[in-house]
Amino acid sequence: MKAINLFLMSSIIMEVTCRKKLVGYWGDNSSGSEKELKYYCDLDIYDTIILMQLSQNDHAVNKDGLPSLNFANHCNNNPLLTEDYNYNLYKRCPLIEDHIRHCQRKGIKMLLNVGGPGSQYIGWNSKKHAYDDAFLWWNLFFGGDESPKIRTFGSVRLDGLNLHLVASRKDYVIDFIENMRFLMTKRNATKQYVLTVSPDCYTLDIRAAFIYDAITIATNSFDAFFVDFAHQNCYLSSKDFVSYFNKWTSLLRGKQPDLYLTLSGSDQGSQRNFIQPQDVQEALRKNDVISQIKGITLNDVGDDSLNLVRANKRYSYYIRMLLDDPKFDVLSITTTTTTTTTTRAPKKSNGGGRSSGGGGLRVINRNSNFYYPGKGTRNGASHLVMFMSLMAIVASLLLL
């Protein structure tokens, strides 16, 4: 009897822990109407949100080697001011700080993106330079406490760092990664940090790519790969998708990092190779792709919220449903399709920005009480409650 109870217990825990994840990029405001961070967390659909972005390290306008930050209109007017210096392109963002704290309480992980399309330059000219930047960023955004007065998000500690090194150089990248991994692992045993990377789908074909050495040599330093499959060469409906996908699964087989597919969340503006939900479903079914990925990343939560693709529901709603149940009948939702047209305001920028790429997930009206058939309400708080309930069940079963 006890063995049966333990089997049931382990089955329940596996169902919760093996759930496919949704990740979204926020802060680029490419749509011109992106809402504040708290709004997207309160949609209760994202497992992780990546904040756009740290666009340049060691910016000349900032003293002390502080990086350039760009969160579009969300914090562009908040340069760090001290008694003797205006850092200008380095930000102090109290509103985002409050929203990060709110999101983390809901169980949503918050990562800082480094680089990406539109960023100016990320690079190091020596091993010491790479080590110094890792230590500086550790103190500015994560578990370090040596610069409390100039931390961008105050006392809040982000959950990790995502590297999207486009405008960069290959030298000393691995040194930076190894030192950041060391700090995340050894310097703070009370919090688990993640280090992730966002390569393009074709990166493994280009040995000169900025991040090639890092992803092939220091593979196990990362926790996840958010691979951009929105590129013309290898988007989900292209003839070469399976070939490129297999290259990534081969690289990561038997290694630590999880694999995520990055897709465009919209067909507007600079978005590329948008794939309709039914075509995503078909791609996930081919060669059992769904079982080999940890989740999907949509590239812009703001764009996704404007993209009502079918039955007046957002694109991310369908992606979430497909991750929860690959057999979900996308075409069964048959109310009138709505197209949203939006005038795009120019993004306020100081040199950063994301022009295209991947990241994000399902969106549900924040005021709705939508239930998945047989699965209950999906949100970060409910995941925590579910987990605690499971632990209570475990304890009671062990006493039988």
N, C-alpha and C positions, 0 to 999 in steps of 0.2 A: 504493500500500500504506500509506504513511504517512497519507494522507488518511482511509483507512478506519479505521485505528487511532485517529486523533484523533476520528473520529465515534463510535466505540464508547466511547472514553474519556469524551467529553462526555455520552453517553447514560447511562452508569453514574453519573456525578456528578449529573446531573439527577434520577435516580431517588432518590438519597439526599437531595439538598437540597430536593426538592419534596414530601417526605413530609409528610402532614398531621400537625399537632401536637396534643398533649393537654395541657391545663392544669388544675390543681386548686387549690382553696382549702383551706388548712389553718390551724388555730389557733382556730377558733370553738368547737369541741367542742359543737355543738348536739345531737349524739347522746348526750353524756354518757360516751362510751366511746372517744373519739378517742385514738389512740396517738401516741407521740412522732414527731417529724418524720422521723427516720432510717428508721423502719419503712416509710413510704410511698415514700421514695426507693429503698429496697432492693426494692420491688416491681418496679422497673425498667420502669415504664410511663409515667411523667410526663416531659414535656419541660420544663415550667415549673410551679413551685408558688408560689402567692401567699399570703403570710403575713398572717393577720388579727390585729391591725390597729392602725393609728394612729387613735385614735377622736376626738381633739380636739387642736387646736393651741393653744399658749399657755395651758395649763391653770393656773388660779389657785393650785392646790396646789403646783405646781412653780415654783421661781424660774428666772430667766434665760430665760423663754419656752420651756422644754422642753415637748414635747407629752405627752399622755396615751397610754399604750400598753396594749393588752389582748390577751394571748395565752391567755385562759382559764386553766385550771389548769396550763398548761405553764410559766408564769412569773409568776403573780400574786403569789407570795410573795417576789419578788425586787426590791423597790424599790432604786433607786440610792442608796447611802449614801456620803456624803463625810465629810470630817473635821468639817465644820461644818453639814451640812444633810442632811435626809432628803427625797428628792424624791417619795416615796410613789407617785405615779401614773406616773412615768417609770421604766422597768425596765432592769436589767442582767441579761442572760440568757445565762450561760455555757454551759448545756446546749444551748440552741438554737444558739448560736454554733458549738459542736462539730458539731452535726448539719448546719448550713448548709454548713460546710466539707466535710463528708463528701458531701453532695449535689452540691455544685459540682464536686467531683473526679470525680463520675460524669457530668458534663456537663449537669446539670439547672440551669436558671436559677431564681434565687430573687428574687421581687419583694416589696416591702412594700405592703400595701393601705392606702389613706388614705380614711377615711369608710366609707360603706356603711350599710345598715339597722342601727339600734341605736347608731350613733355619735352623739355629742352635738352637736358643732358644729365645722365646718371653715370658716374664712373669714378675710378680711383687710380691714383698714379703711383701707389706703393702699397706694400702689405700693411705698413703702419697706418697709412691713410684709411684703408679699408677697415682695419681694427678700430681706429678712432671713431669713424662714422657709426659703426655698429654700436659702440659704447654710448655715443652721443644720442642716437635714436632710442636706444634702450632707456635712457634717462628722460627723454622728451615725451615718449609715447607709451612706454611699457612699464616694467617693474622697477626701474631705477629710481632713486630718490635724491640724486645729487644736484638736480636743477629744478626744485619744486616751484620756483617763482616764474619760470618761463615755459612750463609745460603747456602745450597747445590745448589740451583738454583737462587741465587742472589735475585733480586727484584721481580722475578716471584712468584706468589702465586698459588699453586696448587688448584684444585677445590674440592678435597676430599681425603678420606682415605678408603682403602679397607682392611679388616681384614681377613686373612686366617691363623688362628692359629692352626698349626699342631704340631710343636715342642713347647709346651707351658705348662702352668698349669692353672687350673680353678680359682685359688684364685685371687681375686681383678680384674678380667677381667671386670666385670660390673662397678666397680669404674672407671676404665680407660675410658670405653665407655661413661658413664654418664658425666664425666668431659670434654671429647673431644666434646661431643654433646653440652654441655653448652658453651664451647668456640666458637664453630662454629655458634651457634645461637645468643649468646649475645655479643660477642666481636667484631663482624664486621657486621653491619647492611647493608653495601653497597655491599656485595658479598654473594651469596648463596653457602654454602658448603654442600657436601654430605658425609654421612658416610654409608659404605656398608660392606657386609660380604660375604664370600665364603665358605659355609659349603659343606661337601660331602652329596650326596643324602640320605645316610643311617644314617646321624647324629642323627636324631630324634629317632632312635632305640637304641642309646648308651648314656645313661645318664652320663657315665663317660667321654664322649667326651669333649675336651678342651673348645669348644665353646657352648656346650649344654645349660648351664644356661643362657648365654648371649642372645641366639636367642629365648629362650622360656620365659625369664623373662623381658628382655629389648628389646623386639621385636620392639616396636615403636621408639626406638632410632635410628633405621636404616632407610635409604631411599630405599635400594634395597638389595635383596638376589640373589647372583649369585650362584645358586645351581649346583654342579658338577654332571651332569648326564652322565658322561663318565665312571663311575665305573662299574665293572663287575656285581654288584648286581642289577643295575637299569638303565643301558644305554637304549637309546630310543627303540631299537629293542628287549629288553629283555621282558620276560613274566611278570616281576614284575614292569615294568616302571610305568604303570598307578596307581598301588597301592601306590608306593612311591610318585609319583606326587601329588596324592590326599592328602597325609599327609601334604605336603607343602602348598597346597592351603587351607587346613583346618586351618593350623596354622596362615596363613596370612589373612584369610577372615575377612573383616571389619577392618583391621589394615593398618597402613601407608605404609609399604615397598612394592615395586614392586617386582615381581618374574621374574627372567631370567633363562633360561636353558643354562648351560655350556656344550659345546660339544668339542670333539677333532676335530681339523681342518685338521688333516692329519693322515695317517696310518704309518708314518715313525718313526724311532727311538723309543722314550719312549712313544709315543702316544698310547692311549688305546681305543679300541672299537669304531673305526671310523665308522660312519654311512653314507652311500651313500645318495645323495640329495633326491632321490625318496623315500627312507625309512624315512628320516626326514619328508618329506611331509606327508607320511602316518601316522606317529606318531602325527604330529600336528593336523591332521584331527580327530583322535580318541578322543572321549569324548570332542571335541571342545577345545583341549589344546591351540590352537592359541589365543583364546579369553581371556584366563586366564593368559597369560604371557605378560610382557612388552617388551621382546625381547630375543635375543640369544647372548651368549658369546662364542667366540672361543678362545682356550687356547694359541695360539701363532701366531702372525701375520707373523712371518718369515716362519714357517712351512706352513701356509696357502698359502703364495705366491709361494711356490714350488709345491703345490698340484693341478695339472691340471687334474680334474677328468672326464671331458666330454667336447668334442668340443673345446679343448684347452683353457677352461676357468677355473678359479680358483674356488675352493670349495665355498669360501665366496660369489662369484657372485651368485651362486644358492641359498644360504641361504638368501641373501638380497632379491632376487626376490620372494622367498617363503614368507618372512615376509611382503613384499609389497602386494603380491597377492597369497594367499594360494592355489588358483586354477591354478596357473602358471603351464604350461605343461613342466615339467623338460625334458622329453624325446623328446620334439619337436626340441631341438638343436641337430643336427645329424652329424655335421662334425666330422672328425677323432679324436678319443680319443688319448691324448698324455700322456705318463708317463714320469715324470721328475725324473731322478736319480741324487742324490747329495751325494758327499762325505762329511761327517759331521766332521767338525773340532771340537776339544774339546773346550768346553766353558771355557773361562778364569774365574776363580772363586776365591772368598775369603771366601767362606763358604755359600753363598746363592745359589739360583737357583731354577728353577721350573722343576721338572722331568716329571710331567704329570698334567693333570687337565683340566681346561676350560677357555675360553675367546675369543672373536673376532668376525669378520664379513666379509661382502662382499668386494671383491677386483675387481677393474676395472683398465685396463691399464691407467696409469696416463696421457698418451699422447692421449688417445682416447677422443671422444666427444660422448659417449654413451648416448642415451636417452631411458628412460623407456616409453613404449607406453602410451601416454596421460598423463604423469606425469612430464615431463621436466627433466632437468639435476639435479642429486642428488649431492649436496655438501653443506658443512657448510655455505659458503658464500651465496649460493642461498637460503638456508633456511631463513637467516636473511633478504635478499632482499624480499623474499616471505612474510615474516611476516610484514615488513614495508609496503609492497604494500597492504596487507590485512587491516592494520590499516588505510591507506589512503582511502580504499574502505569503511571501517566502518564510517569514518568521513563524507564522501560524502553521504552515505546512511542515516545517521542520520539527514542530512540537508534537505532530500527530504520530 
